[in-house]
Amino acid sequence: MLEIQNRLKIKHNLLSEIEQLKKHLATLIDDPITDLEIQPQKVQVIETLTLVLEKVNPFPRPLLYGSSLLDGAWLLQYSTAREIRALKRLPLGFLVGKIYQVIDINTASFENKAWVQHSSGLLSGYVRVTATFEPDKQGDDQLPNQKINIDFKKRFLGINQILGIKTNLFDPMRIVEARNPKGRIPSLNITYIDETMRVGRGGDGSLFILTRV
């Protein structure tokens, strides 16, 4: 019981810290924040709380014993990933809003979808990336642990609202092949997961903190 209470307290402190930081930033509702938008000491606070939470992960082998928890829609709250940083610096007055990751365990696939709108409010749309994944079997037993290997498939760009009016004319506006990094397989380590929260570490060390929606 004490272990559960301690884990819930750490989780609450981490999410509260992120929520407080969001309130001080002039951002869209529920968009994620990145390490480049906050003070270095706050970045360290989030990293420290995350490391402590990862140590009390209730599913240390999530792909083997907690895979069903992955299924569904997740809202990104915080990240240090290069691609998320880039979305927060869109040109021509565009702003990124909510970023979702929707996982389908049955098909071993997922999609990342970022909602985007112009600062004038005249245009809104999305950037969407589809991918498949498979467990990276580690150790002598060759059983799934916490790492998945990712194969990015397609990238979509769409505009679904012009001058406040919904439209399907540019939805999608562009579809291209998604680029996987050369010389390495994209991967993600699921370092913490429960019924409402997930933490992941990319192959490059980037951090993702998400909550279930």
Long-range contacts (C-beta under 8 A, 24 or more apart in sequence): 3-56, 6-56, 7-53, 7-56, 7-58, 10-49, 10-52, 10-53, 10-56, 11-53, 11-194, 11-197, 13-49, 14-46, 14-49, 14-50, 14-53, 14-209, 15-77, 15-197, 15-211, 17-42, 17-45, 17-46, 17-49, 18-46, 18-77, 18-78, 18-209, 27-95, 28-95, 28-96, 28-97, 28-98, 28-117, 29-97, 29-98, 30-75, 30-97, 30-98, 31-88, 31-95, 31-96, 31-97, 31-98, 31-99, 32-76, 32-77, 32-78, 32-79, 32-84, 32-88, 32-99, 33-77, 33-78, 34-78, 34-79, 34-80, 34-81, 34-84, 34-85, 34-88, 35-80, 36-85, 36-88, 37-88, 43-80, 46-78, 46-209, 47-207, 50-192, 50-199, 50-207, 50-209, 53-192, 53-199, 54-191, 54-192, 54-199, 57-191, 57-192, 57-193, 58-193, 58-194, 59-193, 59-194, 60-146, 61-143, 61-144, 61-145, 61-146, 62-146, 62-190, 62-193, 63-135, 63-144, 63-145, 63-146, 63-147, 63-148, 63-190, 64-143, 64-144, 64-145, 66-193, 67-105, 67-144, 68-105, 69-193, 69-194, 69-195, 69-198, 70-103, 70-105, 70-190, 70-193, 70-198, 71-103, 71-104, 71-105, 72-102, 72-103, 72-212, 73-100, 73-101, 73-102, 73-103, 73-212, 73-213, 74-100, 74-101, 74-102, 74-103, 74-198, 74-210, 74-211, 74-212, 74-213, 75-99, 75-100, 75-210, 75-211, 75-212, 75-213, 76-100, 76-101, 76-208, 76-209, 76-210, 77-209, 77-210, 77-211, 78-207, 78-208, 78-209, 79-206, 79-207, 79-208, 79-209, 80-206, 80-207, 81-202, 81-204, 81-206, 81-207, 81-208, 82-204, 82-206, 87-114, 87-116, 87-127, 90-116, 92-118, 93-118, 93-119, 93-120, 94-118, 94-119, 94-123, 95-119, 100-213, 101-210, 107-132, 108-132, 108-133, 108-134, 109-133, 121-164, 122-162, 122-163, 122-164, 123-159, 123-161, 123-162, 124-159, 124-160, 124-161, 125-157, 125-158, 125-159, 125-160, 125-161, 125-170, 125-171, 125-173, 126-156, 126-157, 126-158, 126-160, 127-155, 127-156, 127-157, 128-155, 128-156, 128-157, 128-158, 128-172, 129-153, 129-154, 129-155, 129-156, 129-178, 130-154, 130-156, 130-178, 131-178, 133-188, 136-187, 146-189, 146-190, 146-191, 147-187, 147-188, 147-189, 147-190, 148-187, 148-188, 148-190, 149-185, 149-186, 149-187, 150-180, 150-185, 150-186, 150-187, 150-188, 151-180, 151-186, 152-178, 152-179, 152-180, 152-186, 153-177, 153-178, 154-178
